[in-house]
Amino acid sequence: MMDRLPGFRDFYPEPLPNSDAWSADLRQHIFRCWRETARRYGFREYDGPPVEPLELYTNKSGSEIVAQLFNFVDKGERAVAMRPEMTPTVARMIATAERAYRKPVKWFSLPQLFRYEKQQKGRLREHFQLNCDLFGETDPAADAEVVALLIDVLRALGLTSEDFVIRLSSRQAWQRFFAARGGDSERAYEFYQIVDKMEREDPVVSTAKLAALRVLYEDVTTFVTASQPEPELQCVLDNLGARGLADFVKVDYGVIRGLAYYTGIVFEAFDRKGAFRALAGGGRYDQLIRQVSGGKVDMPALGFGMGDVVLAELLKVRGLVPSFANTVDLVVLVEDETLRAASLGLISELRDAGKAVEYALTPTKSDKQFKRALELGARHTARLERSGEGQITVRLKNLQTREEKILPAAEVKAALLG
């Protein structure tokens, strides 16, 4: 039997065939929350191609990223890659079309992303991701707006300040720290990468790496421990506090984000219990659009990405996955085959009205039809009946209250919609 490729997922409708299966219904629930919350913040949805020129990623991240990509030479002899992230694509799109949009531009997308890397807990070779980006504004109010959106996306899924925290940091603060110790600006990114790995690396190794840059390990740890908000972060904290969101954030200079293109405030979302890797991450990248456009367009930008893999696991652990049993509004029971044509007419009318309606495609015993209605979690059943005078009526039954009504067929839609 042929199986799927390692690191990829099949998504099944509920009920799931086994405990390890991924739920298509849960994925759609997450997508609905993502879309609705982004819409409430005035963000508009966009999308881009799943395959891009390889150069788009190597220009931004260097040739070393190639080992992490699904890349190949296409039939036009072009070096291409399946997109590993969405930020380069949106930067390319904005650089091309920014004159067509009023600033600030607020966009979001739900791409499927691909990375050829070692599978780990919470990290596969593909995942879906919410990307939210804001372009054309340098004020920290924009940073606060994006962080607030991240908080409200997680709140929309039922998570609270007891479940997650946004750790705020600043590349600017770290740049000032590095410069004050005589750091070479050409080696700043090397310094950021060392700091980014300090939580996971042996202190002896980190100490040696920092010493090569003339930075003391103790100075770095003292700076992280204090995590005193510098001006750009204090503005964000005050803004979020005015929204009643102060409990969801804390300053933590241990967060620095490993990607080279970040230039200002950076942040990551973590579950409070520390059982999972980061739920989301992002920050300000004011130079990327200029880089992608070859210097033709210079526009400030910031944003975040939130993957579905870790998020789905957290929702399961917290008991926040809703029931997906009630997918059908009504089952039409066809017990009299001479009324099948009339039943199909009613089914079409109710579906046109937006109701999810099921029925037996072929002649089926009454008890099996009713059992199927219960299995589907239907709210109602409807059965067409013919009176002695030849009139057709509908017996409508509420499966929760067990209440039954006998109605003319023309009144069934109003009864269900009311």
Contacts in CASP RR format, 6 or more apart in sequence:
PFRMAT RR
TARGET T0000
AUTHOR 0000-0000-0000
METHOD contacts of the structure
MODEL  1
MMDRLPGFRDFYPEPLPNSDAWSADLRQHIFRCWRETARRYGFREYDGPP
VEPLELYTNKSGSEIVAQLFNFVDKGERAVAMRPEMTPTVARMIATAERA
YRKPVKWFSLPQLFRYEKQQKGRLREHFQLNCDLFGETDPAADAEVVALL
IDVLRALGLTSEDFVIRLSSRQAWQRFFAARGGDSERAYEFYQIVDKMER
EDPVVSTAKLAALRVLYEDVTTFVTASQPEPELQCVLDNLGARGLADFVK
VDYGVIRGLAYYTGIVFEAFDRKGAFRALAGGGRYDQLIRQVSGGKVDMP
ALGFGMGDVVLAELLKVRGLVPSFANTVDLVVLVEDETLRAASLGLISEL
RDAGKAVEYALTPTKSDKQFKRALELGARHTARLERSGEGQITVRLKNLQ
TREEKILPAAEVKAALLG
4 10 0 8 1.000
5 125 0 8 1.000
6 119 0 8 1.000
6 125 0 8 1.000
7 119 0 8 1.000
7 124 0 8 1.000
7 125 0 8 1.000
7 126 0 8 1.000
8 124 0 8 1.000
8 125 0 8 1.000
8 126 0 8 1.000
9 22 0 8 1.000
9 124 0 8 1.000
9 126 0 8 1.000
10 21 0 8 1.000
10 22 0 8 1.000
11 22 0 8 1.000
11 23 0 8 1.000
11 24 0 8 1.000
11 27 0 8 1.000
12 21 0 8 1.000
12 22 0 8 1.000
12 23 0 8 1.000
12 24 0 8 1.000
13 23 0 8 1.000
13 24 0 8 1.000
13 25 0 8 1.000
14 23 0 8 1.000
14 24 0 8 1.000
14 25 0 8 1.000
14 324 0 8 1.000
14 325 0 8 1.000
14 327 0 8 1.000
16 23 0 8 1.000
22 312 0 8 1.000
23 312 0 8 1.000
23 321 0 8 1.000
23 324 0 8 1.000
25 324 0 8 1.000
25 327 0 8 1.000
26 312 0 8 1.000
26 315 0 8 1.000
26 321 0 8 1.000
26 324 0 8 1.000
27 128 0 8 1.000
27 308 0 8 1.000
27 312 0 8 1.000
29 321 0 8 1.000
29 322 0 8 1.000
29 324 0 8 1.000
30 157 0 8 1.000
30 308 0 8 1.000
30 311 0 8 1.000
30 312 0 8 1.000
30 315 0 8 1.000
31 110 0 8 1.000
31 128 0 8 1.000
33 153 0 8 1.000
33 156 0 8 1.000
33 157 0 8 1.000
34 108 0 8 1.000
34 110 0 8 1.000
34 130 0 8 1.000
34 153 0 8 1.000
34 306 0 8 1.000
35 45 0 8 1.000
35 108 0 8 1.000
35 110 0 8 1.000
36 156 0 8 1.000
37 149 0 8 1.000
37 152 0 8 1.000
37 153 0 8 1.000
37 156 0 8 1.000
38 45 0 8 1.000
38 108 0 8 1.000
38 130 0 8 1.000
38 132 0 8 1.000
38 149 0 8 1.000
38 153 0 8 1.000
40 152 0 8 1.000
41 106 0 8 1.000
41 132 0 8 1.000
41 145 0 8 1.000
41 148 0 8 1.000
41 149 0 8 1.000
41 152 0 8 1.000
42 106 0 8 1.000
43 106 0 8 1.000
43 107 0 8 1.000
43 108 0 8 1.000
43 132 0 8 1.000
43 149 0 8 1.000
44 106 0 8 1.000
44 107 0 8 1.000
44 108 0 8 1.000
45 107 0 8 1.000
45 108 0 8 1.000
45 109 0 8 1.000
45 110 0 8 1.000
46 90 0 8 1.000
46 93 0 8 1.000
46 107 0 8 1.000
46 108 0 8 1.000
46 109 0 8 1.000
47 109 0 8 1.000
47 110 0 8 1.000
47 111 0 8 1.000
48 89 0 8 1.000
48 93 0 8 1.000
48 109 0 8 1.000
48 111 0 8 1.000
49 83 0 8 1.000
49 89 0 8 1.000
50 82 0 8 1.000
50 83 0 8 1.000
50 111 0 8 1.000
50 112 0 8 1.000
50 114 0 8 1.000
51 74 0 8 1.000
51 80 0 8 1.000
51 81 0 8 1.000
51 82 0 8 1.000
51 83 0 8 1.000
52 80 0 8 1.000
52 81 0 8 1.000
52 83 0 8 1.000
52 88 0 8 1.000
52 89 0 8 1.000
52 92 0 8 1.000
53 78 0 8 1.000
53 79 0 8 1.000
53 80 0 8 1.000
53 81 0 8 1.000
54 66 0 8 1.000
54 69 0 8 1.000
54 71 0 8 1.000
54 79 0 8 1.000
54 80 0 8 1.000
54 81 0 8 1.000
55 79 0 8 1.000
56 81 0 8 1.000
56 88 0 8 1.000
56 89 0 8 1.000
56 92 0 8 1.000
56 292 0 8 1.000
57 65 0 8 1.000
57 66 0 8 1.000
57 69 0 8 1.000
57 81 0 8 1.000
57 84 0 8 1.000
57 88 0 8 1.000
58 65 0 8 1.000
58 66 0 8 1.000
59 291 0 8 1.000
59 292 0 8 1.000
60 88 0 8 1.000
60 260 0 8 1.000
60 261 0 8 1.000
60 288 0 8 1.000
60 291 0 8 1.000
60 292 0 8 1.000
61 259 0 8 1.000
61 260 0 8 1.000
65 84 0 8 1.000
66 81 0 8 1.000
67 116 0 8 1.000
68 84 0 8 1.000
68 115 0 8 1.000
68 116 0 8 1.000
68 117 0 8 1.000
69 81 0 8 1.000
69 82 0 8 1.000
69 84 0 8 1.000
69 114 0 8 1.000
69 115 0 8 1.000
69 116 0 8 1.000
70 81 0 8 1.000
70 82 0 8 1.000
70 114 0 8 1.000
70 115 0 8 1.000
70 116 0 8 1.000
70 125 0 8 1.000
71 79 0 8 1.000
71 80 0 8 1.000
71 81 0 8 1.000
71 82 0 8 1.000
72 80 0 8 1.000
72 81 0 8 1.000
73 79 0 8 1.000
73 80 0 8 1.000
74 80 0 8 1.000
82 114 0 8 1.000
83 89 0 8 1.000
83 111 0 8 1.000
83 113 0 8 1.000
83 114 0 8 1.000
84 113 0 8 1.000
84 114 0 8 1.000
84 115 0 8 1.000
85 113 0 8 1.000
86 109 0 8 1.000
86 111 0 8 1.000
86 113 0 8 1.000
86 129 0 8 1.000
86 131 0 8 1.000
86 305 0 8 1.000
87 131 0 8 1.000
87 133 0 8 1.000
87 261 0 8 1.000
87 285 0 8 1.000
87 288 0 8 1.000
87 303 0 8 1.000
88 288 0 8 1.000
88 292 0 8 1.000
89 111 0 8 1.000
90 107 0 8 1.000
90 109 0 8 1.000
90 131 0 8 1.000
90 133 0 8 1.000
91 288 0 8 1.000
91 289 0 8 1.000
91 292 0 8 1.000
91 301 0 8 1.000
92 292 0 8 1.000
92 293 0 8 1.000
94 105 0 8 1.000
94 135 0 8 1.000
94 289 0 8 1.000
94 297 0 8 1.000
94 299 0 8 1.000
94 301 0 8 1.000
95 289 0 8 1.000
95 292 0 8 1.000
95 293 0 8 1.000
95 296 0 8 1.000
95 297 0 8 1.000
95 299 0 8 1.000
98 105 0 8 1.000
98 135 0 8 1.000
98 297 0 8 1.000
98 299 0 8 1.000
103 135 0 8 1.000
103 136 0 8 1.000
103 137 0 8 1.000
104 134 0 8 1.000
104 135 0 8 1.000
104 136 0 8 1.000
104 137 0 8 1.000
104 142 0 8 1.000
105 134 0 8 1.000
105 135 0 8 1.000
105 136 0 8 1.000
106 132 0 8 1.000
106 133 0 8 1.000
106 134 0 8 1.000
106 135 0 8 1.000
107 132 0 8 1.000
107 133 0 8 1.000
107 135 0 8 1.000
108 130 0 8 1.000
108 131 0 8 1.000
108 132 0 8 1.000
108 133 0 8 1.000
109 130 0 8 1.000
109 131 0 8 1.000
110 128 0 8 1.000
110 129 0 8 1.000
110 130 0 8 1.000
110 131 0 8 1.000
111 128 0 8 1.000
111 129 0 8 1.000
111 131 0 8 1.000
112 126 0 8 1.000
112 127 0 8 1.000
112 128 0 8 1.000
112 129 0 8 1.000
113 126 0 8 1.000
113 127 0 8 1.000
113 128 0 8 1.000
113 129 0 8 1.000
114 125 0 8 1.000
114 126 0 8 1.000
115 125 0 8 1.000
115 126 0 8 1.000
116 125 0 8 1.000
117 123 0 8 1.000
117 125 0 8 1.000
119 125 0 8 1.000
121 277 0 8 1.000
122 276 0 8 1.000
122 277 0 8 1.000
122 309 0 8 1.000
122 310 0 8 1.000
122 313 0 8 1.000
123 277 0 8 1.000
123 309 0 8 1.000
124 309 0 8 1.000
127 307 0 8 1.000
127 308 0 8 1.000
127 309 0 8 1.000
128 307 0 8 1.000
128 308 0 8 1.000
129 305 0 8 1.000
129 306 0 8 1.000
129 307 0 8 1.000
129 308 0 8 1.000
130 153 0 8 1.000
130 280 0 8 1.000
130 305 0 8 1.000
130 306 0 8 1.000
130 307 0 8 1.000
131 303 0 8 1.000
131 304 0 8 1.000
131 305 0 8 1.000
132 146 0 8 1.000
132 149 0 8 1.000
132 150 0 8 1.000
132 303 0 8 1.000
132 304 0 8 1.000
132 305 0 8 1.000
133 301 0 8 1.000
133 302 0 8 1.000
133 303 0 8 1.000
134 142 0 8 1.000
134 145 0 8 1.000
134 146 0 8 1.000
134 301 0 8 1.000
134 302 0 8 1.000
134 303 0 8 1.000
135 289 0 8 1.000
135 299 0 8 1.000
135 300 0 8 1.000
135 301 0 8 1.000
136 142 0 8 1.000
136 299 0 8 1.000
136 300 0 8 1.000
136 301 0 8 1.000
137 300 0 8 1.000
138 286 0 8 1.000
138 300 0 8 1.000
140 232 0 8 1.000
140 235 0 8 1.000
140 236 0 8 1.000
140 239 0 8 1.000
140 265 0 8 1.000
141 235 0 8 1.000
141 239 0 8 1.000
142 302 0 8 1.000
143 232 0 8 1.000
143 235 0 8 1.000
143 236 0 8 1.000
143 265 0 8 1.000
143 283 0 8 1.000
143 284 0 8 1.000
143 302 0 8 1.000
144 235 0 8 1.000
144 236 0 8 1.000
144 239 0 8 1.000
144 240 0 8 1.000
146 283 0 8 1.000
146 302 0 8 1.000
146 303 0 8 1.000
146 304 0 8 1.000
147 166 0 8 1.000
147 168 0 8 1.000
147 236 0 8 1.000
147 240 0 8 1.000
147 249 0 8 1.000
147 267 0 8 1.000
148 239 0 8 1.000
148 240 0 8 1.000
148 243 0 8 1.000
148 245 0 8 1.000
150 166 0 8 1.000
150 267 0 8 1.000
150 269 0 8 1.000
150 280 0 8 1.000
150 281 0 8 1.000
150 304 0 8 1.000
150 306 0 8 1.000
151 166 0 8 1.000
151 240 0 8 1.000
151 245 0 8 1.000
151 248 0 8 1.000
151 249 0 8 1.000
153 306 0 8 1.000
154 163 0 8 1.000
154 164 0 8 1.000
154 269 0 8 1.000
154 279 0 8 1.000
154 280 0 8 1.000
157 311 0 8 1.000
157 315 0 8 1.000
157 320 0 8 1.000
158 318 0 8 1.000
158 320 0 8 1.000
159 314 0 8 1.000
159 315 0 8 1.000
159 318 0 8 1.000
159 320 0 8 1.000
161 247 0 8 1.000
161 248 0 8 1.000
162 272 0 8 1.000
163 271 0 8 1.000
163 272 0 8 1.000
163 314 0 8 1.000
163 318 0 8 1.000
164 248 0 8 1.000
164 269 0 8 1.000
164 270 0 8 1.000
164 271 0 8 1.000
164 272 0 8 1.000
164 279 0 8 1.000
165 248 0 8 1.000
165 249 0 8 1.000
165 250 0 8 1.000
165 269 0 8 1.000
165 270 0 8 1.000
165 272 0 8 1.000
166 248 0 8 1.000
166 249 0 8 1.000
166 250 0 8 1.000
166 267 0 8 1.000
166 268 0 8 1.000
166 269 0 8 1.000
167 249 0 8 1.000
167 250 0 8 1.000
167 251 0 8 1.000
167 252 0 8 1.000
167 254 0 8 1.000
167 255 0 8 1.000
167 267 0 8 1.000
167 268 0 8 1.000
167 269 0 8 1.000
167 270 0 8 1.000
168 229 0 8 1.000
168 233 0 8 1.000
168 236 0 8 1.000
168 237 0 8 1.000
168 249 0 8 1.000
168 250 0 8 1.000
168 251 0 8 1.000
168 252 0 8 1.000
168 255 0 8 1.000
168 265 0 8 1.000
168 266 0 8 1.000
168 267 0 8 1.000
169 233 0 8 1.000
169 251 0 8 1.000
169 252 0 8 1.000
169 253 0 8 1.000
169 254 0 8 1.000
169 255 0 8 1.000
169 256 0 8 1.000
169 257 0 8 1.000
169 265 0 8 1.000
169 266 0 8 1.000
169 267 0 8 1.000
170 230 0 8 1.000
170 232 0 8 1.000
170 233 0 8 1.000
170 253 0 8 1.000
170 264 0 8 1.000
170 265 0 8 1.000
170 266 0 8 1.000
171 192 0 8 1.000
171 256 0 8 1.000
171 257 0 8 1.000
171 262 0 8 1.000
171 263 0 8 1.000
171 264 0 8 1.000
171 265 0 8 1.000
171 266 0 8 1.000
171 284 0 8 1.000
172 230 0 8 1.000
172 232 0 8 1.000
172 263 0 8 1.000
172 264 0 8 1.000
172 265 0 8 1.000
173 230 0 8 1.000
173 232 0 8 1.000
173 233 0 8 1.000
173 253 0 8 1.000
174 191 0 8 1.000
174 192 0 8 1.000
174 195 0 8 1.000
174 253 0 8 1.000
174 256 0 8 1.000
175 188 0 8 1.000
176 230 0 8 1.000
177 219 0 8 1.000
177 223 0 8 1.000
178 188 0 8 1.000
178 191 0 8 1.000
178 213 0 8 1.000
178 215 0 8 1.000
179 185 0 8 1.000
181 214 0 8 1.000
181 215 0 8 1.000
181 216 0 8 1.000
181 219 0 8 1.000
182 214 0 8 1.000
183 191 0 8 1.000
183 213 0 8 1.000
183 214 0 8 1.000
183 215 0 8 1.000
184 213 0 8 1.000
187 213 0 8 1.000
189 260 0 8 1.000
190 213 0 8 1.000
191 210 0 8 1.000
191 213 0 8 1.000
191 215 0 8 1.000
192 256 0 8 1.000
192 257 0 8 1.000
192 258 0 8 1.000
193 258 0 8 1.000
194 206 0 8 1.000
194 209 0 8 1.000
194 210 0 8 1.000
194 213 0 8 1.000
195 220 0 8 1.000
195 254 0 8 1.000
195 256 0 8 1.000
196 256 0 8 1.000
196 257 0 8 1.000
196 258 0 8 1.000
197 206 0 8 1.000
198 206 0 8 1.000
198 220 0 8 1.000
198 221 0 8 1.000
198 224 0 8 1.000
198 254 0 8 1.000
199 254 0 8 1.000
203 217 0 8 1.000
206 217 0 8 1.000
207 217 0 8 1.000
210 216 0 8 1.000
210 217 0 8 1.000
210 220 0 8 1.000
211 217 0 8 1.000
223 253 0 8 1.000
224 252 0 8 1.000
224 253 0 8 1.000
224 254 0 8 1.000
227 250 0 8 1.000
227 251 0 8 1.000
227 252 0 8 1.000
227 253 0 8 1.000
227 254 0 8 1.000
228 251 0 8 1.000
229 237 0 8 1.000
229 251 0 8 1.000
232 264 0 8 1.000
232 265 0 8 1.000
233 251 0 8 1.000
233 265 0 8 1.000
236 249 0 8 1.000
236 265 0 8 1.000
237 246 0 8 1.000
237 249 0 8 1.000
237 251 0 8 1.000
240 246 0 8 1.000
240 248 0 8 1.000
240 249 0 8 1.000
255 266 0 8 1.000
255 267 0 8 1.000
255 268 0 8 1.000
256 266 0 8 1.000
257 266 0 8 1.000
257 268 0 8 1.000
257 281 0 8 1.000
257 282 0 8 1.000
257 283 0 8 1.000
261 285 0 8 1.000
261 287 0 8 1.000
261 288 0 8 1.000
261 291 0 8 1.000
262 282 0 8 1.000
262 283 0 8 1.000
262 284 0 8 1.000
262 285 0 8 1.000
263 284 0 8 1.000
263 285 0 8 1.000
263 286 0 8 1.000
263 287 0 8 1.000
264 283 0 8 1.000
264 284 0 8 1.000
264 286 0 8 1.000
265 283 0 8 1.000
265 284 0 8 1.000
265 302 0 8 1.000
266 281 0 8 1.000
266 282 0 8 1.000
266 283 0 8 1.000
266 284 0 8 1.000
267 281 0 8 1.000
267 282 0 8 1.000
267 283 0 8 1.000
267 304 0 8 1.000
268 278 0 8 1.000
268 279 0 8 1.000
268 280 0 8 1.000
268 281 0 8 1.000
268 282 0 8 1.000
269 278 0 8 1.000
269 279 0 8 1.000
269 280 0 8 1.000
269 281 0 8 1.000
269 306 0 8 1.000
270 276 0 8 1.000
270 278 0 8 1.000
270 279 0 8 1.000
271 279 0 8 1.000
271 314 0 8 1.000
275 317 0 8 1.000
276 310 0 8 1.000
276 313 0 8 1.000
276 314 0 8 1.000
277 310 0 8 1.000
278 310 0 8 1.000
279 306 0 8 1.000
279 307 0 8 1.000
279 310 0 8 1.000
279 311 0 8 1.000
279 314 0 8 1.000
280 304 0 8 1.000
280 305 0 8 1.000
280 306 0 8 1.000
280 307 0 8 1.000
281 304 0 8 1.000
281 305 0 8 1.000
281 306 0 8 1.000
282 302 0 8 1.000
282 303 0 8 1.000
282 304 0 8 1.000
282 305 0 8 1.000
283 302 0 8 1.000
283 303 0 8 1.000
283 304 0 8 1.000
284 300 0 8 1.000
284 301 0 8 1.000
284 302 0 8 1.000
284 303 0 8 1.000
285 301 0 8 1.000
285 302 0 8 1.000
285 303 0 8 1.000
286 300 0 8 1.000
286 301 0 8 1.000
286 302 0 8 1.000
288 301 0 8 1.000
289 297 0 8 1.000
289 298 0 8 1.000
289 299 0 8 1.000
289 301 0 8 1.000
290 297 0 8 1.000
290 298 0 8 1.000
290 299 0 8 1.000
315 321 0 8 1.000
325 377 0 8 1.000
326 377 0 8 1.000
326 378 0 8 1.000
326 379 0 8 1.000
327 356 0 8 1.000
327 376 0 8 1.000
327 377 0 8 1.000
328 356 0 8 1.000
328 357 0 8 1.000
328 358 0 8 1.000
328 373 0 8 1.000
328 376 0 8 1.000
328 377 0 8 1.000
328 378 0 8 1.000
328 379 0 8 1.000
329 350 0 8 1.000
329 355 0 8 1.000
329 356 0 8 1.000
329 357 0 8 1.000
329 378 0 8 1.000
329 379 0 8 1.000
329 380 0 8 1.000
329 416 0 8 1.000
330 350 0 8 1.000
330 355 0 8 1.000
330 356 0 8 1.000
330 357 0 8 1.000
330 358 0 8 1.000
330 378 0 8 1.000
330 379 0 8 1.000
330 380 0 8 1.000
330 381 0 8 1.000
330 382 0 8 1.000
330 416 0 8 1.000
331 357 0 8 1.000
331 358 0 8 1.000
331 359 0 8 1.000
331 369 0 8 1.000
331 372 0 8 1.000
331 373 0 8 1.000
331 376 0 8 1.000
331 378 0 8 1.000
331 380 0 8 1.000
331 381 0 8 1.000
331 382 0 8 1.000
332 343 0 8 1.000
332 346 0 8 1.000
332 347 0 8 1.000
332 357 0 8 1.000
332 358 0 8 1.000
332 359 0 8 1.000
332 381 0 8 1.000
332 382 0 8 1.000
332 383 0 8 1.000
332 384 0 8 1.000
333 359 0 8 1.000
333 360 0 8 1.000
333 366 0 8 1.000
333 369 0 8 1.000
333 370 0 8 1.000
333 373 0 8 1.000
333 381 0 8 1.000
333 382 0 8 1.000
333 383 0 8 1.000
334 340 0 8 1.000
334 343 0 8 1.000
334 359 0 8 1.000
334 360 0 8 1.000
334 363 0 8 1.000
334 364 0 8 1.000
334 369 0 8 1.000
334 384 0 8 1.000
335 366 0 8 1.000
335 369 0 8 1.000
335 383 0 8 1.000
336 384 0 8 1.000
336 385 0 8 1.000
336 386 0 8 1.000
337 363 0 8 1.000
338 386 0 8 1.000
339 384 0 8 1.000
339 385 0 8 1.000
339 386 0 8 1.000
339 392 0 8 1.000
342 384 0 8 1.000
342 392 0 8 1.000
342 409 0 8 1.000
343 359 0 8 1.000
343 384 0 8 1.000
346 382 0 8 1.000
346 384 0 8 1.000
346 394 0 8 1.000
346 409 0 8 1.000
346 412 0 8 1.000
347 357 0 8 1.000
347 359 0 8 1.000
349 413 0 8 1.000
350 357 0 8 1.000
350 412 0 8 1.000
350 413 0 8 1.000
350 416 0 8 1.000
351 357 0 8 1.000
353 413 0 8 1.000
353 416 0 8 1.000
353 417 0 8 1.000
355 416 0 8 1.000
358 372 0 8 1.000
358 373 0 8 1.000
358 376 0 8 1.000
358 378 0 8 1.000
359 369 0 8 1.000
360 368 0 8 1.000
360 369 0 8 1.000
360 372 0 8 1.000
370 381 0 8 1.000
373 381 0 8 1.000
373 399 0 8 1.000
374 399 0 8 1.000
377 399 0 8 1.000
378 399 0 8 1.000
379 398 0 8 1.000
379 399 0 8 1.000
379 400 0 8 1.000
380 396 0 8 1.000
380 397 0 8 1.000
380 398 0 8 1.000
380 399 0 8 1.000
380 416 0 8 1.000
381 396 0 8 1.000
381 397 0 8 1.000
381 399 0 8 1.000
382 394 0 8 1.000
382 395 0 8 1.000
382 396 0 8 1.000
382 397 0 8 1.000
382 412 0 8 1.000
383 394 0 8 1.000
383 395 0 8 1.000
383 397 0 8 1.000
384 392 0 8 1.000
384 393 0 8 1.000
384 394 0 8 1.000
384 395 0 8 1.000
384 409 0 8 1.000
385 392 0 8 1.000
385 393 0 8 1.000
385 394 0 8 1.000
385 395 0 8 1.000
385 406 0 8 1.000
386 392 0 8 1.000
387 393 0 8 1.000
392 409 0 8 1.000
393 406 0 8 1.000
393 407 0 8 1.000
393 408 0 8 1.000
393 409 0 8 1.000
394 406 0 8 1.000
394 407 0 8 1.000
394 408 0 8 1.000
394 409 0 8 1.000
394 412 0 8 1.000
395 404 0 8 1.000
395 405 0 8 1.000
395 406 0 8 1.000
396 404 0 8 1.000
396 405 0 8 1.000
396 406 0 8 1.000
396 407 0 8 1.000
396 412 0 8 1.000
396 415 0 8 1.000
396 416 0 8 1.000
397 403 0 8 1.000
397 404 0 8 1.000
397 405 0 8 1.000
398 404 0 8 1.000
405 415 0 8 1.000
407 415 0 8 1.000
END
